[in-house]
Amino acid sequence: PELAALLAHPEQLDPVKIPAGVGTALVALLALRRGPQPWLDELPRDYDFGRIRSYWQRRPFQLISRFVEAGLKVGGYTFQLKVDELLNRSDEMRPQRAVEARELITDL
């Protein structure tokens, strides 16, 4: 309801436009002063929740594409298992599916 009221009457935001603009400029200047942060440019090799979260928050499209890629690979493997089950060839395909499972895990 409050957002709808603001969208209907944007002139209500006039008193905060200048302070908001100054705040935005200040944050941008402080970020420039801080300089490059190379540790945010590559995925950390050691587990550090904050750094990993920061890394992926800066790359939302890569994160989504990674989820899609993982889902398709796991889904394809699961589909192959179900086809083997339906065709009653699970036992004869077990060695091949074990190799594929290992490759799937190392790829992800």
RALIN-V368129 format. One record per residue. N is the residue number from 0. RES is the residue in three letters. PHI is phi in degrees with one decimal (NA if undefined). NEAR is the number of other ideal C-beta (glycine too) atoms within 10 Angstrom. D_CENTER is the distance of its C-alpha to the mean C-alpha in Angstrom with 2 decimals. Layout:
N,RES,PHI,NEAR,D_CENTER
N,RES,PHI,NEAR,D_CENTER
//
This chain:
0,PRO,NA,5,30.84
1,GLU,-69.3,6,30.53
2,LEU,-65.1,7,27.89
3,ALA,-62.6,8,30.09
4,ALA,-66.2,9,33.06
5,LEU,-66.7,12,31.40
6,LEU,-68.2,8,30.39
7,ALA,-73.2,8,33.94
8,HIS,-132.5,9,35.49
9,PRO,-66.1,9,33.36
10,GLU,-64.7,7,36.44
11,GLN,-65.7,10,35.79
12,LEU,-85.6,10,33.09
13,ASP,-52.1,8,35.68
14,PRO,-64.2,9,36.58
15,VAL,-105.4,10,33.07
16,LYS,-63.5,10,32.16
17,ILE,-67.5,9,33.83
18,PRO,-60.8,9,32.55
19,ALA,-66.4,11,28.98
20,GLY,-65.0,10,29.41
21,VAL,-64.5,10,31.00
22,GLY,-63.0,11,28.22
23,THR,-63.9,10,25.59
24,ALA,-63.7,10,27.80
25,LEU,-63.0,10,28.35
26,VAL,-62.0,10,24.68
27,ALA,-63.6,10,24.29
28,LEU,-65.0,10,27.42
29,LEU,-64.4,9,26.40
30,ALA,-65.8,10,23.13
31,LEU,-65.2,8,25.39
32,ARG,-64.4,7,27.81
33,ARG,-64.5,8,25.28
34,GLY,85.2,7,24.73
35,PRO,-66.9,7,22.10
36,GLN,-123.1,9,19.88
37,PRO,-61.0,7,19.40
38,TRP,-68.1,11,17.84
39,LEU,-91.7,13,14.66
40,ASP,-84.9,9,14.68
41,GLU,-128.8,8,14.17
42,LEU,-66.0,10,12.22
43,PRO,-61.0,14,14.80
44,ARG,-83.9,6,16.99
45,ASP,-99.3,6,18.26
46,TYR,-71.6,7,16.61
47,ASP,-144.5,12,16.19
48,PHE,-53.4,8,13.99
49,GLY,-62.4,8,14.30
50,ARG,-69.7,14,13.56
51,ILE,-66.2,13,10.48
52,ARG,-62.3,10,9.12
53,SER,-61.9,14,10.52
54,TYR,-58.9,18,9.14
55,TRP,-75.8,13,5.38
56,GLN,-66.2,10,6.90
57,ARG,-82.1,11,8.75
58,ARG,-134.6,12,6.42
59,PRO,-63.4,9,4.70
60,PHE,-71.4,7,6.44
61,GLN,-65.7,11,5.80
62,LEU,-64.4,13,2.32
63,ILE,-63.4,10,4.77
64,SER,-65.8,11,7.45
65,ARG,-66.4,13,6.88
66,PHE,-62.8,10,7.15
67,VAL,-63.9,10,9.98
68,GLU,-60.2,12,11.51
69,ALA,-63.8,13,11.76
70,GLY,-62.7,10,13.12
71,LEU,-67.6,10,15.58
72,LYS,-66.0,14,16.81
73,VAL,-67.7,13,17.41
74,GLY,-63.5,10,18.85
75,GLY,-63.4,12,21.12
76,TYR,-64.8,16,22.36
77,THR,-63.3,10,23.08
78,PHE,-61.0,10,24.87
79,GLN,-61.5,14,26.99
80,LEU,-62.6,16,27.97
81,LYS,-67.3,11,29.05
82,VAL,-63.8,12,31.04
83,ASP,-59.0,17,32.74
84,GLU,-65.0,11,33.59
85,LEU,-66.7,9,35.01
86,LEU,-91.2,10,37.07
87,ASN,54.0,8,38.32
88,ARG,-127.1,11,37.27
89,SER,-59.9,14,34.86
90,ASP,-65.8,8,37.27
91,GLU,-73.4,10,37.90
92,MET,-93.4,16,34.22
93,ARG,-54.9,12,33.16
94,PRO,-61.2,9,33.50
95,GLN,-67.2,11,31.48
96,ARG,-67.0,15,28.69
97,ALA,-65.5,10,28.70
98,VAL,-64.0,10,28.17
99,GLU,-63.5,15,25.38
100,ALA,-64.2,12,23.71
101,ARG,-61.4,10,24.04
102,GLU,-65.2,12,22.60
103,LEU,-62.7,15,19.64
104,ILE,-65.0,10,18.90
105,THR,-72.7,7,19.40
106,ASP,-70.1,9,17.23
107,LEU,-77.3,10,14.16
//
